[in-house]
Amino acid sequence: MRKKEPRGENPTAADSKPTEKLEEIYRVAARLISEKSFAATSMNDIADAVGLTKAGLYYYIQGKKELLYSIANFAMEIIETEVFEPTRKIQNPEERLKKILSYHLNSVKHLKEIKILAGEVDSLAANHREQILHRKRDYFHYVQKTLQELKELGRLRELDVSIATTNLFSVLLAEKHWSHSNDRPSSAETAEETIQFILCGLLKPGLSSQG
């Protein structure tokens, strides 16, 4: 028998910590949307996949666009918690960059949410889209600042910092598309090789910067 849905305050506010069931909904919906696209994924698809009725699903979320925003918001919280916060206090920009790449690429359990963040933002309502884009720009500028520091230390190759940052993110996001093929290496090996590929493209050969 399906468990009766709880009654009470609707737990969909994007600024509150998601419940265990909400996290399950986010992850399942993220998987479906990443496989089928936002437009092709129905509320019935999501409800069936998480073992709820459509009415039960609406207890947790207000609608499909609200769900997409919640997933994107959840993905940004993952990035801010697992990438921003652990690296902010690293003074050496080269070590900071390595940790940014490592933490980003090793958030394998969050691949689907981050893939949606990259590819489905245009499907959000205008106010939600601007909020997510603002947070994405913060992440871009954080990495860009790190590369600028490396350039000032003479460690960056002769590259335009803005273009280099854009290319760095292109590699990170491309990895999300191919890293789940059946014959792929382990996630740890994939992450390590991707990190080395990025670093070799960005940094001059030689000793690491000190600081």
Biotite code that builds the C-alpha atoms (Angstrom):
import biotite.structure as struc

atoms = struc.array([
    struc.Atom([0.000, 0.000, 0.000], chain_id="A", res_id=1, res_name="MET", atom_name="CA", element="C"),
    struc.Atom([1.271, 3.461, -0.890], chain_id="A", res_id=2, res_name="ARG", atom_name="CA", element="C"),
    struc.Atom([2.152, 5.520, 2.120], chain_id="A", res_id=3, res_name="LYS", atom_name="CA", element="C"),
    struc.Atom([-0.328, 8.300, 2.796], chain_id="A", res_id=4, res_name="LYS", atom_name="CA", element="C"),
    struc.Atom([1.075, 11.707, 1.943], chain_id="A", res_id=5, res_name="GLU", atom_name="CA", element="C"),
    struc.Atom([1.811, 13.901, 4.975], chain_id="A", res_id=6, res_name="PRO", atom_name="CA", element="C"),
    struc.Atom([-0.256, 16.981, 5.585], chain_id="A", res_id=7, res_name="ARG", atom_name="CA", element="C"),
    struc.Atom([1.061, 20.355, 6.588], chain_id="A", res_id=8, res_name="GLY", atom_name="CA", element="C"),
    struc.Atom([3.151, 23.119, 5.135], chain_id="A", res_id=9, res_name="GLU", atom_name="CA", element="C"),
    struc.Atom([4.174, 22.579, 1.528], chain_id="A", res_id=10, res_name="ASN", atom_name="CA", element="C"),
    struc.Atom([7.960, 21.978, 1.572], chain_id="A", res_id=11, res_name="PRO", atom_name="CA", element="C"),
    struc.Atom([8.769, 23.468, -1.840], chain_id="A", res_id=12, res_name="THR", atom_name="CA", element="C"),
    struc.Atom([10.366, 26.765, -0.860], chain_id="A", res_id=13, res_name="ALA", atom_name="CA", element="C"),
    struc.Atom([13.690, 26.919, -2.709], chain_id="A", res_id=14, res_name="ALA", atom_name="CA", element="C"),
    struc.Atom([15.456, 28.652, 0.180], chain_id="A", res_id=15, res_name="ASP", atom_name="CA", element="C"),
    struc.Atom([14.678, 25.851, 2.666], chain_id="A", res_id=16, res_name="SER", atom_name="CA", element="C"),
    struc.Atom([16.689, 22.657, 3.028], chain_id="A", res_id=17, res_name="LYS", atom_name="CA", element="C"),
    struc.Atom([15.023, 19.931, 0.963], chain_id="A", res_id=18, res_name="PRO", atom_name="CA", element="C"),
    struc.Atom([13.542, 16.961, 2.773], chain_id="A", res_id=19, res_name="THR", atom_name="CA", element="C"),
    struc.Atom([14.708, 13.448, 1.980], chain_id="A", res_id=20, res_name="GLU", atom_name="CA", element="C"),
    struc.Atom([11.667, 12.891, -0.254], chain_id="A", res_id=21, res_name="LYS", atom_name="CA", element="C"),
    struc.Atom([12.219, 16.206, -2.034], chain_id="A", res_id=22, res_name="LEU", atom_name="CA", element="C"),
    struc.Atom([15.842, 15.275, -2.710], chain_id="A", res_id=23, res_name="GLU", atom_name="CA", element="C"),
    struc.Atom([14.628, 12.004, -4.199], chain_id="A", res_id=24, res_name="GLU", atom_name="CA", element="C"),
    struc.Atom([12.174, 13.907, -6.404], chain_id="A", res_id=25, res_name="ILE", atom_name="CA", element="C"),
    struc.Atom([14.889, 16.334, -7.509], chain_id="A", res_id=26, res_name="TYR", atom_name="CA", element="C"),
    struc.Atom([17.295, 13.526, -8.387], chain_id="A", res_id=27, res_name="ARG", atom_name="CA", element="C"),
    struc.Atom([14.728, 11.391, -10.206], chain_id="A", res_id=28, res_name="VAL", atom_name="CA", element="C"),
    struc.Atom([13.339, 14.386, -12.095], chain_id="A", res_id=29, res_name="ALA", atom_name="CA", element="C"),
    struc.Atom([16.887, 15.480, -12.952], chain_id="A", res_id=30, res_name="ALA", atom_name="CA", element="C"),
    struc.Atom([17.617, 12.049, -14.384], chain_id="A", res_id=31, res_name="ARG", atom_name="CA", element="C"),
    struc.Atom([14.436, 12.030, -16.458], chain_id="A", res_id=32, res_name="LEU", atom_name="CA", element="C"),
    struc.Atom([14.910, 15.581, -17.733], chain_id="A", res_id=33, res_name="ILE", atom_name="CA", element="C"),
    struc.Atom([18.558, 14.946, -18.614], chain_id="A", res_id=34, res_name="SER", atom_name="CA", element="C"),
    struc.Atom([17.505, 11.860, -20.580], chain_id="A", res_id=35, res_name="GLU", atom_name="CA", element="C"),
    struc.Atom([14.332, 13.166, -22.242], chain_id="A", res_id=36, res_name="LYS", atom_name="CA", element="C"),
    struc.Atom([14.607, 16.997, -22.013], chain_id="A", res_id=37, res_name="SER", atom_name="CA", element="C"),
    struc.Atom([12.471, 19.285, -19.885], chain_id="A", res_id=38, res_name="PHE", atom_name="CA", element="C"),
    struc.Atom([9.771, 19.664, -22.530], chain_id="A", res_id=39, res_name="ALA", atom_name="CA", element="C"),
    struc.Atom([9.381, 15.905, -23.028], chain_id="A", res_id=40, res_name="ALA", atom_name="CA", element="C"),
    struc.Atom([9.217, 15.016, -19.324], chain_id="A", res_id=41, res_name="THR", atom_name="CA", element="C"),
    struc.Atom([5.705, 15.032, -17.883], chain_id="A", res_id=42, res_name="SER", atom_name="CA", element="C"),
    struc.Atom([4.571, 15.330, -14.288], chain_id="A", res_id=43, res_name="MET", atom_name="CA", element="C"),
    struc.Atom([3.103, 11.836, -14.664], chain_id="A", res_id=44, res_name="ASN", atom_name="CA", element="C"),
    struc.Atom([6.554, 10.529, -15.650], chain_id="A", res_id=45, res_name="ASP", atom_name="CA", element="C"),
    struc.Atom([8.069, 12.019, -12.506], chain_id="A", res_id=46, res_name="ILE", atom_name="CA", element="C"),
    struc.Atom([5.253, 10.887, -10.220], chain_id="A", res_id=47, res_name="ALA", atom_name="CA", element="C"),
    struc.Atom([5.469, 7.316, -11.526], chain_id="A", res_id=48, res_name="ASP", atom_name="CA", element="C"),
    struc.Atom([9.254, 7.249, -11.115], chain_id="A", res_id=49, res_name="ALA", atom_name="CA", element="C"),
    struc.Atom([9.128, 8.329, -7.454], chain_id="A", res_id=50, res_name="VAL", atom_name="CA", element="C"),
    struc.Atom([6.167, 6.141, -6.510], chain_id="A", res_id=51, res_name="GLY", atom_name="CA", element="C"),
    struc.Atom([3.623, 8.916, -6.003], chain_id="A", res_id=52, res_name="LEU", atom_name="CA", element="C"),
    struc.Atom([0.311, 9.802, -7.515], chain_id="A", res_id=53, res_name="THR", atom_name="CA", element="C"),
    struc.Atom([0.273, 12.998, -9.524], chain_id="A", res_id=54, res_name="LYS", atom_name="CA", element="C"),
    struc.Atom([-1.701, 14.598, -6.677], chain_id="A", res_id=55, res_name="ALA", atom_name="CA", element="C"),
    struc.Atom([0.896, 13.337, -4.218], chain_id="A", res_id=56, res_name="GLY", atom_name="CA", element="C"),
    struc.Atom([3.683, 14.870, -6.300], chain_id="A", res_id=57, res_name="LEU", atom_name="CA", element="C"),
    struc.Atom([1.887, 18.230, -6.186], chain_id="A", res_id=58, res_name="TYR", atom_name="CA", element="C"),
    struc.Atom([2.096, 18.118, -2.407], chain_id="A", res_id=59, res_name="TYR", atom_name="CA", element="C"),
    struc.Atom([5.853, 18.522, -2.789], chain_id="A", res_id=60, res_name="TYR", atom_name="CA", element="C"),
    struc.Atom([6.053, 20.809, -5.814], chain_id="A", res_id=61, res_name="ILE", atom_name="CA", element="C"),
    struc.Atom([3.853, 23.509, -7.308], chain_id="A", res_id=62, res_name="GLN", atom_name="CA", element="C"),
    struc.Atom([4.460, 22.725, -10.966], chain_id="A", res_id=63, res_name="GLY", atom_name="CA", element="C"),
    struc.Atom([7.022, 21.606, -13.517], chain_id="A", res_id=64, res_name="LYS", atom_name="CA", element="C"),
    struc.Atom([8.775, 24.969, -13.870], chain_id="A", res_id=65, res_name="LYS", atom_name="CA", element="C"),
    struc.Atom([8.893, 25.343, -10.099], chain_id="A", res_id=66, res_name="GLU", atom_name="CA", element="C"),
    struc.Atom([10.466, 21.889, -9.934], chain_id="A", res_id=67, res_name="LEU", atom_name="CA", element="C"),
    struc.Atom([13.057, 22.842, -12.550], chain_id="A", res_id=68, res_name="LEU", atom_name="CA", element="C"),
    struc.Atom([13.950, 25.925, -10.530], chain_id="A", res_id=69, res_name="TYR", atom_name="CA", element="C"),
    struc.Atom([14.222, 23.840, -7.353], chain_id="A", res_id=70, res_name="SER", atom_name="CA", element="C"),
    struc.Atom([16.574, 21.406, -9.105], chain_id="A", res_id=71, res_name="ILE", atom_name="CA", element="C"),
    struc.Atom([18.717, 24.260, -10.475], chain_id="A", res_id=72, res_name="ALA", atom_name="CA", element="C"),
    struc.Atom([18.745, 25.894, -7.057], chain_id="A", res_id=73, res_name="ASN", atom_name="CA", element="C"),
    struc.Atom([19.700, 22.565, -5.477], chain_id="A", res_id=74, res_name="PHE", atom_name="CA", element="C"),
    struc.Atom([22.561, 22.199, -7.974], chain_id="A", res_id=75, res_name="ALA", atom_name="CA", element="C"),
    struc.Atom([23.862, 25.678, -7.153], chain_id="A", res_id=76, res_name="MET", atom_name="CA", element="C"),
    struc.Atom([23.743, 24.839, -3.453], chain_id="A", res_id=77, res_name="GLU", atom_name="CA", element="C"),
    struc.Atom([25.823, 21.734, -4.206], chain_id="A", res_id=78, res_name="ILE", atom_name="CA", element="C"),
    struc.Atom([28.398, 23.851, -6.055], chain_id="A", res_id=79, res_name="ILE", atom_name="CA", element="C"),
    struc.Atom([28.490, 26.509, -3.355], chain_id="A", res_id=80, res_name="GLU", atom_name="CA", element="C"),
    struc.Atom([28.768, 23.953, -0.551], chain_id="A", res_id=81, res_name="THR", atom_name="CA", element="C"),
    struc.Atom([31.112, 21.454, -2.203], chain_id="A", res_id=82, res_name="GLU", atom_name="CA", element="C"),
    struc.Atom([33.255, 23.751, -4.370], chain_id="A", res_id=83, res_name="VAL", atom_name="CA", element="C"),
    struc.Atom([33.082, 27.380, -3.215], chain_id="A", res_id=84, res_name="PHE", atom_name="CA", element="C"),
    struc.Atom([33.259, 26.937, 0.535], chain_id="A", res_id=85, res_name="GLU", atom_name="CA", element="C"),
    struc.Atom([36.090, 24.377, 0.742], chain_id="A", res_id=86, res_name="PRO", atom_name="CA", element="C"),
    struc.Atom([38.326, 26.399, -1.618], chain_id="A", res_id=87, res_name="THR", atom_name="CA", element="C"),
    struc.Atom([37.753, 30.025, -0.615], chain_id="A", res_id=88, res_name="ARG", atom_name="CA", element="C"),
    struc.Atom([40.486, 30.038, 2.024], chain_id="A", res_id=89, res_name="LYS", atom_name="CA", element="C"),
    struc.Atom([43.177, 28.474, -0.179], chain_id="A", res_id=90, res_name="ILE", atom_name="CA", element="C"),
    struc.Atom([45.658, 31.289, -0.744], chain_id="A", res_id=91, res_name="GLN", atom_name="CA", element="C"),
    struc.Atom([47.757, 29.646, -3.452], chain_id="A", res_id=92, res_name="ASN", atom_name="CA", element="C"),
    struc.Atom([45.730, 30.094, -6.689], chain_id="A", res_id=93, res_name="PRO", atom_name="CA", element="C"),
    struc.Atom([47.250, 27.026, -8.333], chain_id="A", res_id=94, res_name="GLU", atom_name="CA", element="C"),
    struc.Atom([46.271, 24.798, -5.429], chain_id="A", res_id=95, res_name="GLU", atom_name="CA", element="C"),
    struc.Atom([42.862, 26.510, -5.314], chain_id="A", res_id=96, res_name="ARG", atom_name="CA", element="C"),
    struc.Atom([42.301, 25.799, -9.021], chain_id="A", res_id=97, res_name="LEU", atom_name="CA", element="C"),
    struc.Atom([43.240, 22.137, -8.586], chain_id="A", res_id=98, res_name="LYS", atom_name="CA", element="C"),
    struc.Atom([40.782, 21.801, -5.702], chain_id="A", res_id=99, res_name="LYS", atom_name="CA", element="C"),
    struc.Atom([38.009, 23.602, -7.611], chain_id="A", res_id=100, res_name="ILE", atom_name="CA", element="C"),
    struc.Atom([38.420, 21.141, -10.487], chain_id="A", res_id=101, res_name="LEU", atom_name="CA", element="C"),
    struc.Atom([38.671, 18.133, -8.187], chain_id="A", res_id=102, res_name="SER", atom_name="CA", element="C"),
    struc.Atom([35.638, 19.028, -6.089], chain_id="A", res_id=103, res_name="TYR", atom_name="CA", element="C"),
    struc.Atom([33.557, 19.859, -9.156], chain_id="A", res_id=104, res_name="HIS", atom_name="CA", element="C"),
    struc.Atom([34.434, 16.714, -11.081], chain_id="A", res_id=105, res_name="LEU", atom_name="CA", element="C"),
    struc.Atom([34.155, 14.388, -8.119], chain_id="A", res_id=106, res_name="ASN", atom_name="CA", element="C"),
    struc.Atom([30.573, 15.419, -7.333], chain_id="A", res_id=107, res_name="SER", atom_name="CA", element="C"),
    struc.Atom([29.582, 12.429, -9.457], chain_id="A", res_id=108, res_name="VAL", atom_name="CA", element="C"),
    struc.Atom([26.400, 11.758, -7.486], chain_id="A", res_id=109, res_name="LYS", atom_name="CA", element="C"),
    struc.Atom([25.178, 15.206, -8.565], chain_id="A", res_id=110, res_name="HIS", atom_name="CA", element="C"),
    struc.Atom([25.883, 14.871, -12.299], chain_id="A", res_id=111, res_name="LEU", atom_name="CA", element="C"),
    struc.Atom([22.277, 15.032, -13.429], chain_id="A", res_id=112, res_name="LYS", atom_name="CA", element="C"),
    struc.Atom([21.431, 18.132, -11.395], chain_id="A", res_id=113, res_name="GLU", atom_name="CA", element="C"),
    struc.Atom([24.517, 19.969, -12.674], chain_id="A", res_id=114, res_name="ILE", atom_name="CA", element="C"),
    struc.Atom([23.803, 18.886, -16.262], chain_id="A", res_id=115, res_name="LYS", atom_name="CA", element="C"),
    struc.Atom([20.332, 20.424, -15.937], chain_id="A", res_id=116, res_name="ILE", atom_name="CA", element="C"),
    struc.Atom([21.872, 23.580, -14.496], chain_id="A", res_id=117, res_name="LEU", atom_name="CA", element="C"),
    struc.Atom([23.999, 23.815, -17.628], chain_id="A", res_id=118, res_name="ALA", atom_name="CA", element="C"),
    struc.Atom([21.374, 22.978, -20.209], chain_id="A", res_id=119, res_name="GLY", atom_name="CA", element="C"),
    struc.Atom([17.861, 23.858, -19.098], chain_id="A", res_id=120, res_name="GLU", atom_name="CA", element="C"),
    struc.Atom([18.158, 27.316, -17.521], chain_id="A", res_id=121, res_name="VAL", atom_name="CA", element="C"),
    struc.Atom([16.368, 28.921, -20.478], chain_id="A", res_id=122, res_name="ASP", atom_name="CA", element="C"),
    struc.Atom([13.262, 26.908, -19.592], chain_id="A", res_id=123, res_name="SER", atom_name="CA", element="C"),
    struc.Atom([12.933, 28.668, -16.227], chain_id="A", res_id=124, res_name="LEU", atom_name="CA", element="C"),
    struc.Atom([10.506, 31.488, -15.528], chain_id="A", res_id=125, res_name="ALA", atom_name="CA", element="C"),
    struc.Atom([12.211, 34.874, -16.099], chain_id="A", res_id=126, res_name="ALA", atom_name="CA", element="C"),
    struc.Atom([12.682, 35.804, -12.429], chain_id="A", res_id=127, res_name="ASN", atom_name="CA", element="C"),
    struc.Atom([14.015, 32.364, -11.526], chain_id="A", res_id=128, res_name="HIS", atom_name="CA", element="C"),
    struc.Atom([16.269, 32.308, -14.593], chain_id="A", res_id=129, res_name="ARG", atom_name="CA", element="C"),
    struc.Atom([17.892, 35.572, -13.543], chain_id="A", res_id=130, res_name="GLU", atom_name="CA", element="C"),
    struc.Atom([18.482, 34.295, -10.002], chain_id="A", res_id=131, res_name="GLN", atom_name="CA", element="C"),
    struc.Atom([20.190, 31.136, -11.242], chain_id="A", res_id=132, res_name="ILE", atom_name="CA", element="C"),
    struc.Atom([22.199, 32.999, -13.883], chain_id="A", res_id=133, res_name="LEU", atom_name="CA", element="C"),
    struc.Atom([23.410, 35.429, -11.208], chain_id="A", res_id=134, res_name="HIS", atom_name="CA", element="C"),
    struc.Atom([24.706, 32.529, -9.121], chain_id="A", res_id=135, res_name="ARG", atom_name="CA", element="C"),
    struc.Atom([26.285, 30.896, -12.171], chain_id="A", res_id=136, res_name="LYS", atom_name="CA", element="C"),
    struc.Atom([28.042, 34.182, -12.962], chain_id="A", res_id=137, res_name="ARG", atom_name="CA", element="C"),
    struc.Atom([29.384, 34.263, -9.407], chain_id="A", res_id=138, res_name="ASP", atom_name="CA", element="C"),
    struc.Atom([30.924, 30.831, -9.980], chain_id="A", res_id=139, res_name="TYR", atom_name="CA", element="C"),
    struc.Atom([32.376, 31.899, -13.334], chain_id="A", res_id=140, res_name="PHE", atom_name="CA", element="C"),
    struc.Atom([33.903, 35.027, -11.812], chain_id="A", res_id=141, res_name="HIS", atom_name="CA", element="C"),
    struc.Atom([35.335, 33.055, -8.899], chain_id="A", res_id=142, res_name="TYR", atom_name="CA", element="C"),
    struc.Atom([37.209, 30.773, -11.300], chain_id="A", res_id=143, res_name="VAL", atom_name="CA", element="C"),
    struc.Atom([38.126, 33.727, -13.533], chain_id="A", res_id=144, res_name="GLN", atom_name="CA", element="C"),
    struc.Atom([39.644, 35.543, -10.536], chain_id="A", res_id=145, res_name="LYS", atom_name="CA", element="C"),
    struc.Atom([41.720, 32.448, -9.753], chain_id="A", res_id=146, res_name="THR", atom_name="CA", element="C"),
    struc.Atom([43.062, 32.368, -13.319], chain_id="A", res_id=147, res_name="LEU", atom_name="CA", element="C"),
    struc.Atom([43.779, 36.106, -13.173], chain_id="A", res_id=148, res_name="GLN", atom_name="CA", element="C"),
    struc.Atom([45.867, 35.546, -10.040], chain_id="A", res_id=149, res_name="GLU", atom_name="CA", element="C"),
    struc.Atom([47.795, 32.806, -11.847], chain_id="A", res_id=150, res_name="LEU", atom_name="CA", element="C"),
    struc.Atom([48.401, 35.156, -14.777], chain_id="A", res_id=151, res_name="LYS", atom_name="CA", element="C"),
    struc.Atom([49.761, 37.820, -12.437], chain_id="A", res_id=152, res_name="GLU", atom_name="CA", element="C"),
    struc.Atom([52.131, 35.225, -10.948], chain_id="A", res_id=153, res_name="LEU", atom_name="CA", element="C"),
    struc.Atom([53.362, 34.267, -14.429], chain_id="A", res_id=154, res_name="GLY", atom_name="CA", element="C"),
    struc.Atom([51.938, 30.733, -14.198], chain_id="A", res_id=155, res_name="ARG", atom_name="CA", element="C"),
    struc.Atom([49.195, 31.060, -16.821], chain_id="A", res_id=156, res_name="LEU", atom_name="CA", element="C"),
    struc.Atom([50.006, 30.477, -20.476], chain_id="A", res_id=157, res_name="ARG", atom_name="CA", element="C"),
    struc.Atom([49.585, 33.404, -22.864], chain_id="A", res_id=158, res_name="GLU", atom_name="CA", element="C"),
    struc.Atom([45.813, 33.243, -22.740], chain_id="A", res_id=159, res_name="LEU", atom_name="CA", element="C"),
    struc.Atom([42.936, 35.670, -22.409], chain_id="A", res_id=160, res_name="ASP", atom_name="CA", element="C"),
    struc.Atom([41.601, 34.980, -18.903], chain_id="A", res_id=161, res_name="VAL", atom_name="CA", element="C"),
    struc.Atom([37.935, 35.313, -19.850], chain_id="A", res_id=162, res_name="SER", atom_name="CA", element="C"),
    struc.Atom([38.262, 32.970, -22.848], chain_id="A", res_id=163, res_name="ILE", atom_name="CA", element="C"),
    struc.Atom([40.319, 30.533, -20.767], chain_id="A", res_id=164, res_name="ALA", atom_name="CA", element="C"),
    struc.Atom([37.611, 30.467, -18.092], chain_id="A", res_id=165, res_name="THR", atom_name="CA", element="C"),
    struc.Atom([34.915, 29.850, -20.690], chain_id="A", res_id=166, res_name="THR", atom_name="CA", element="C"),
    struc.Atom([36.931, 26.991, -22.192], chain_id="A", res_id=167, res_name="ASN", atom_name="CA", element="C"),
    struc.Atom([37.544, 25.503, -18.743], chain_id="A", res_id=168, res_name="LEU", atom_name="CA", element="C"),
    struc.Atom([33.808, 25.329, -18.095], chain_id="A", res_id=169, res_name="PHE", atom_name="CA", element="C"),
    struc.Atom([33.216, 23.916, -21.578], chain_id="A", res_id=170, res_name="SER", atom_name="CA", element="C"),
    struc.Atom([35.459, 20.963, -20.698], chain_id="A", res_id=171, res_name="VAL", atom_name="CA", element="C"),
    struc.Atom([33.817, 20.461, -17.313], chain_id="A", res_id=172, res_name="LEU", atom_name="CA", element="C"),
    struc.Atom([30.339, 20.490, -18.813], chain_id="A", res_id=173, res_name="LEU", atom_name="CA", element="C"),
    struc.Atom([31.295, 18.302, -21.784], chain_id="A", res_id=174, res_name="ALA", atom_name="CA", element="C"),
    struc.Atom([32.559, 15.678, -19.329], chain_id="A", res_id=175, res_name="GLU", atom_name="CA", element="C"),
    struc.Atom([29.023, 15.374, -17.981], chain_id="A", res_id=176, res_name="LYS", atom_name="CA", element="C"),
    struc.Atom([27.780, 14.191, -21.390], chain_id="A", res_id=177, res_name="HIS", atom_name="CA", element="C"),
    struc.Atom([30.242, 11.400, -22.116], chain_id="A", res_id=178, res_name="TRP", atom_name="CA", element="C"),
    struc.Atom([31.412, 10.108, -18.771], chain_id="A", res_id=179, res_name="SER", atom_name="CA", element="C"),
    struc.Atom([28.579, 7.605, -18.329], chain_id="A", res_id=180, res_name="HIS", atom_name="CA", element="C"),
    struc.Atom([29.149, 5.439, -21.389], chain_id="A", res_id=181, res_name="SER", atom_name="CA", element="C"),
    struc.Atom([29.377, 1.708, -20.620], chain_id="A", res_id=182, res_name="ASN", atom_name="CA", element="C"),
    struc.Atom([33.065, 1.450, -21.514], chain_id="A", res_id=183, res_name="ASP", atom_name="CA", element="C"),
    struc.Atom([34.177, 4.576, -19.655], chain_id="A", res_id=184, res_name="ARG", atom_name="CA", element="C"),
    struc.Atom([37.008, 4.497, -17.099], chain_id="A", res_id=185, res_name="PRO", atom_name="CA", element="C"),
    struc.Atom([36.204, 4.823, -13.419], chain_id="A", res_id=186, res_name="SER", atom_name="CA", element="C"),
    struc.Atom([34.862, 8.184, -12.261], chain_id="A", res_id=187, res_name="SER", atom_name="CA", element="C"),
    struc.Atom([38.072, 8.810, -10.284], chain_id="A", res_id=188, res_name="ALA", atom_name="CA", element="C"),
    struc.Atom([40.238, 8.103, -13.340], chain_id="A", res_id=189, res_name="GLU", atom_name="CA", element="C"),
    struc.Atom([37.999, 10.250, -15.533], chain_id="A", res_id=190, res_name="THR", atom_name="CA", element="C"),
    struc.Atom([38.206, 13.151, -13.064], chain_id="A", res_id=191, res_name="ALA", atom_name="CA", element="C"),
    struc.Atom([41.990, 12.895, -12.722], chain_id="A", res_id=192, res_name="GLU", atom_name="CA", element="C"),
    struc.Atom([42.617, 12.818, -16.472], chain_id="A", res_id=193, res_name="GLU", atom_name="CA", element="C"),
    struc.Atom([40.231, 15.725, -17.032], chain_id="A", res_id=194, res_name="THR", atom_name="CA", element="C"),
    struc.Atom([41.992, 17.762, -14.347], chain_id="A", res_id=195, res_name="ILE", atom_name="CA", element="C"),
    struc.Atom([45.396, 17.071, -15.905], chain_id="A", res_id=196, res_name="GLN", atom_name="CA", element="C"),
    struc.Atom([44.063, 17.967, -19.372], chain_id="A", res_id=197, res_name="PHE", atom_name="CA", element="C"),
    struc.Atom([42.749, 21.317, -18.104], chain_id="A", res_id=198, res_name="ILE", atom_name="CA", element="C"),
    struc.Atom([45.868, 22.151, -16.100], chain_id="A", res_id=199, res_name="LEU", atom_name="CA", element="C"),
    struc.Atom([48.210, 21.333, -18.989], chain_id="A", res_id=200, res_name="CYS", atom_name="CA", element="C"),
    struc.Atom([46.179, 23.625, -21.239], chain_id="A", res_id=201, res_name="GLY", atom_name="CA", element="C"),
    struc.Atom([46.166, 26.502, -18.756], chain_id="A", res_id=202, res_name="LEU", atom_name="CA", element="C"),
    struc.Atom([49.474, 26.450, -16.891], chain_id="A", res_id=203, res_name="LEU", atom_name="CA", element="C"),
    struc.Atom([53.020, 26.970, -18.069], chain_id="A", res_id=204, res_name="LYS", atom_name="CA", element="C"),
    struc.Atom([55.264, 23.970, -17.499], chain_id="A", res_id=205, res_name="PRO", atom_name="CA", element="C"),
    struc.Atom([57.548, 24.321, -14.512], chain_id="A", res_id=206, res_name="GLY", atom_name="CA", element="C"),
    struc.Atom([57.386, 24.627, -10.788], chain_id="A", res_id=207, res_name="LEU", atom_name="CA", element="C"),
    struc.Atom([54.093, 25.276, -9.073], chain_id="A", res_id=208, res_name="SER", atom_name="CA", element="C"),
    struc.Atom([53.409, 28.772, -7.769], chain_id="A", res_id=209, res_name="SER", atom_name="CA", element="C"),
    struc.Atom([54.034, 29.371, -4.105], chain_id="A", res_id=210, res_name="GLN", atom_name="CA", element="C"),
    struc.Atom([51.817, 31.434, -1.837], chain_id="A", res_id=211, res_name="GLY", atom_name="CA", element="C"),
])
